[in-house]
């Protein structure tokens, strides 16, 4: 797997995370991301934020809050699940690329 494919996969992950965030979530990055590692860190923070939001919504619904509907809980849960699955796929691709590079003969 070449670097352009990895960059493309990371851009898709970032785009999906931004779409899943919606307009009401705050930007979690404290500064500009520096290169691949920074973008990866920001993506992981977004996934974490989606999971925390889904957990908070679920807890509020279970507590009987009238402000939270079941459809909101399910939608947030699915957003977090899809974002996590995408993160796992990116990790798997990165691991495969690393193994391929390490297996190359010098």
C-alpha positions as CSV (number, residue, x, y, z in Angstrom):
1,X,0.0,0.0,0.0
2,X,1.5,3.3,-1.0
3,X,1.4,6.6,0.9
4,X,-1.2,8.1,-1.4
5,X,-3.6,5.3,-0.7
6,X,-3.1,5.8,3.1
7,X,-3.6,9.6,2.7
8,X,-6.8,8.9,0.8
9,X,-8.1,6.5,3.5
10,X,-7.3,9.1,6.2
11,X,-9.1,11.8,4.3
12,X,-12.1,9.6,3.9
13,X,-12.0,8.9,7.6
14,X,-11.8,12.6,8.4
15,X,-14.7,13.4,6.1
16,X,-16.9,10.7,7.5
17,X,-16.1,11.9,11.1
18,X,-16.9,15.5,10.2
19,X,-20.2,14.4,8.6
20,X,-21.0,12.3,11.6
21,X,-20.2,15.2,14.0
22,X,-23.0,17.4,12.7
23,X,-23.1,21.1,13.1
24,X,-23.6,21.1,16.9
25,X,-20.2,19.5,18.0
26,X,-17.2,21.6,18.8
27,X,-13.8,21.1,17.1
28,X,-11.6,19.0,19.3
29,X,-8.3,19.9,17.9
30,X,-6.4,22.5,19.9
31,X,-4.2,23.6,17.1
32,X,-3.3,22.8,13.5
33,X,-2.5,19.2,12.9
34,X,1.0,18.5,11.8
35,X,1.2,15.9,9.1
36,X,-0.1,12.4,9.1
37,X,0.4,11.8,12.9
38,X,-1.6,14.9,13.7
39,X,-4.4,14.1,11.4
40,X,-4.6,10.6,12.8
41,X,-4.7,12.0,16.3
42,X,-7.5,14.4,15.4
43,X,-9.5,11.5,13.8
44,X,-9.1,9.4,16.9
45,X,-10.2,12.3,19.1
46,X,-13.3,12.7,16.9
47,X,-14.1,9.0,17.2
48,X,-13.7,9.2,21.0
49,X,-16.0,12.3,21.1
50,X,-18.7,10.5,19.1
51,X,-18.5,7.5,21.4
52,X,-18.8,9.7,24.5
53,X,-21.7,11.6,23.0
54,X,-23.5,8.3,22.3
55,X,-22.8,7.0,25.8
56,X,-24.1,10.3,27.4
57,X,-27.2,10.1,25.2
58,X,-27.8,6.5,26.2
59,X,-27.4,7.2,29.9
60,X,-29.7,10.2,29.7
61,X,-32.4,8.1,27.9
62,X,-32.0,5.3,30.5
63,X,-32.4,7.9,33.3
64,X,-35.7,9.0,31.7
65,X,-34.8,12.4,30.4
66,X,-37.6,13.9,28.3
67,X,-35.1,15.8,26.2
68,X,-33.6,12.6,24.7
69,X,-35.6,10.4,22.3
70,X,-34.9,6.8,21.4
71,X,-34.2,7.9,17.8
72,X,-31.5,10.3,18.9
73,X,-29.9,7.6,21.0
74,X,-29.9,5.1,18.1
75,X,-28.6,7.7,15.6
76,X,-25.7,8.7,17.9
77,X,-25.0,5.1,18.6
78,X,-24.8,4.2,14.9
79,X,-22.6,7.2,14.2
80,X,-20.2,6.2,16.9
81,X,-20.2,2.6,15.7
82,X,-19.5,3.5,12.1
83,X,-16.7,5.9,13.0
84,X,-15.1,3.2,15.2
85,X,-15.4,0.6,12.5
86,X,-13.7,3.0,10.0
87,X,-10.9,3.7,12.6
88,X,-10.4,-0.1,13.0
89,X,-10.2,-0.5,9.2
90,X,-7.6,2.3,8.9
91,X,-5.6,0.7,11.7
92,X,-5.7,-2.6,9.9
93,X,-4.6,-1.0,6.6
94,X,-1.8,0.8,8.4
95,X,-0.6,-2.4,10.1
96,X,-0.7,-4.3,6.8
97,X,1.3,-1.5,5.1
98,X,3.8,-1.6,7.9
99,X,4.2,-5.4,7.7
100,X,4.7,-5.1,3.9
101,X,7.4,-2.5,4.3
102,X,9.1,-4.5,7.0
103,X,9.0,-7.6,4.8
104,X,10.8,-5.9,1.9
105,X,14.3,-6.9,1.3
106,X,16.9,-4.2,1.4
